[in-house]
């Protein structure tokens, strides 16, 4: 509802071969679960526009450091 205060929780599930994020959306006042969802993203080579089958090493390393 327009103006409704919500809390969005995003959990990083996978990052080595693709970026998979699960979302949980709750009402900020009651805590009631309103919905859930997910998004999947993959790396793309800029020059060729080809999908990559693994995430860039620099990205994987950054996530690994952040989780340590």
Secondary structure as a PSIPRED ss2 file (coil, helix, strand):
# PSIPRED VFORMAT (PSIPRED V4.0)

   1 X C   1.000  0.000  0.000
   2 X C   1.000  0.000  0.000
   3 X C   1.000  0.000  0.000
   4 X C   1.000  0.000  0.000
   5 X C   1.000  0.000  0.000
   6 X E   0.000  0.000  1.000
   7 X E   0.000  0.000  1.000
   8 X E   0.000  0.000  1.000
   9 X E   0.000  0.000  1.000
  10 X E   0.000  0.000  1.000
  11 X E   0.000  0.000  1.000
  12 X E   0.000  0.000  1.000
  13 X E   0.000  0.000  1.000
  14 X E   0.000  0.000  1.000
  15 X C   1.000  0.000  0.000
  16 X C   1.000  0.000  0.000
  17 X C   1.000  0.000  0.000
  18 X C   1.000  0.000  0.000
  19 X E   0.000  0.000  1.000
  20 X E   0.000  0.000  1.000
  21 X E   0.000  0.000  1.000
  22 X E   0.000  0.000  1.000
  23 X E   0.000  0.000  1.000
  24 X E   0.000  0.000  1.000
  25 X E   0.000  0.000  1.000
  26 X E   0.000  0.000  1.000
  27 X E   0.000  0.000  1.000
  28 X C   1.000  0.000  0.000
  29 X C   1.000  0.000  0.000
  30 X C   1.000  0.000  0.000
  31 X C   1.000  0.000  0.000
  32 X C   1.000  0.000  0.000
  33 X E   0.000  0.000  1.000
  34 X E   0.000  0.000  1.000
  35 X E   0.000  0.000  1.000
  36 X E   0.000  0.000  1.000
  37 X E   0.000  0.000  1.000
  38 X E   0.000  0.000  1.000
  39 X E   0.000  0.000  1.000
  40 X E   0.000  0.000  1.000
  41 X E   0.000  0.000  1.000
  42 X C   1.000  0.000  0.000
  43 X C   1.000  0.000  0.000
  44 X E   0.000  0.000  1.000
  45 X C   1.000  0.000  0.000
  46 X C   1.000  0.000  0.000
  47 X C   1.000  0.000  0.000
  48 X C   1.000  0.000  0.000
  49 X C   1.000  0.000  0.000
  50 X C   1.000  0.000  0.000
  51 X E   0.000  0.000  1.000
  52 X C   1.000  0.000  0.000
  53 X C   1.000  0.000  0.000
  54 X C   1.000  0.000  0.000
  55 X C   1.000  0.000  0.000
  56 X C   1.000  0.000  0.000
  57 X H   0.000  1.000  0.000
  58 X H   0.000  1.000  0.000
  59 X H   0.000  1.000  0.000
  60 X H   0.000  1.000  0.000
  61 X H   0.000  1.000  0.000
  62 X H   0.000  1.000  0.000
  63 X H   0.000  1.000  0.000
  64 X H   0.000  1.000  0.000
  65 X H   0.000  1.000  0.000
  66 X H   0.000  1.000  0.000
  67 X H   0.000  1.000  0.000
  68 X C   1.000  0.000  0.000
